[in-house]
C-alpha cells in the first residue's frame, strides 16, 4: 500500500508552536485530496486541546493515516515544515483554505482541499500538481553547470558583478540584461541593491543543487524544480530551498533561464523584483 502523508494550514492553529498533547479533536469532514495527482478523499484531526496546534493526524479514505509535527517555519507565513514519524520532511504551502505539500527527499506531492482541476487552475499550488515530464538533458546540464559555477564563485569570494558575465549563455538576453544591471547597484551609490543570493533566496552559502522534476509548458518552455542545499561556515546545514526555473529554448535549441520563482516565498519571482529594483515605482503623495 502506498504510504501517504499530509499537512494542512488552519492558519489560526498551525502558525507557530503549540502544545504537543495527545488530545484528539473531532475529525474534519472528508474533502478532496490528491496524492501525486491521484484523487482520494482525506480528513484531518488536530492532536492538541489548545491553539496554536503543531501536531495533527491525516486519515485517508482507504484507511491509511499518519501523524505530522511542525518542526520549523518557512520564509513566508503560508509555508512551514513538518516531520512524519519516519523522519520524512514535508514542506507545506497554503492557499485560500487549501494546501499543498512536497516531500523534500523524493518529491512526492499532496494536495488537500482541491480537485486536480482546481489545483492546476490555482494561483499558488499549480506547480505541485502539474503534469511531470522527464527533464531534457540540456536543461539539467545548464542548471548543474550554473550551480557548479555558483559554488566555485563563493569559494573563491569572487565579486558577483564581475563573475556573472561568464554565465551569459545560461540566461535569456532579457533576463541577463536585468541581472547585469542590477548586480552593479550599490547601497552607497544607488541606495538599493540585490541583498540576497538569487540562486538560493538566502543570505548564506550554497553547497549544490539537485534538479527534482520538470513540467512542460509548451514546445519551447519548461519549468524545472530545483532543490538548493545551503549552510554556513563551509558546512551544509541540511536545509534546502526550492526554486522553480522557467527554461526557454532558443533558435539554436539551447535551454536558457528566463525566470526564477522562489517556491518557499509565495508570489516572489526574480524578474519583477529586478524590474522594480532598477526602476522603483513612484511613491504616492
Secondary structure as GFF3:
##gff-version 3
##sequence-region A 1 285
A	DSSP	alpha_helix	11	14	.	.	.	ID=ss1
A	DSSP	beta_strand	33	35	.	.	.	ID=ss2
A	DSSP	beta_strand	38	39	.	.	.	ID=ss3
A	DSSP	beta_strand	42	46	.	.	.	ID=ss4
A	DSSP	beta_strand	55	60	.	.	.	ID=ss5
A	DSSP	beta_strand	65	73	.	.	.	ID=ss6
A	DSSP	beta_strand	79	84	.	.	.	ID=ss7
A	DSSP	beta_strand	89	95	.	.	.	ID=ss8
A	DSSP	beta_strand	98	103	.	.	.	ID=ss9
A	DSSP	beta_strand	109	112	.	.	.	ID=ss10
A	DSSP	alpha_helix	116	120	.	.	.	ID=ss11
A	DSSP	alpha_helix	126	129	.	.	.	ID=ss12
A	DSSP	alpha_helix	137	156	.	.	.	ID=ss13
A	DSSP	alpha_helix	160	164	.	.	.	ID=ss14
A	DSSP	three_ten_helix	165	170	.	.	.	ID=ss15
A	DSSP	alpha_helix	173	183	.	.	.	ID=ss16
A	DSSP	alpha_helix	187	190	.	.	.	ID=ss17
A	DSSP	beta_strand	205	218	.	.	.	ID=ss18
A	DSSP	beta_strand	221	232	.	.	.	ID=ss19
A	DSSP	beta_strand	235	249	.	.	.	ID=ss20
A	DSSP	beta_strand	255	262	.	.	.	ID=ss21
A	DSSP	beta_strand	268	269	.	.	.	ID=ss22
A	DSSP	alpha_helix	270	278	.	.	.	ID=ss23
###
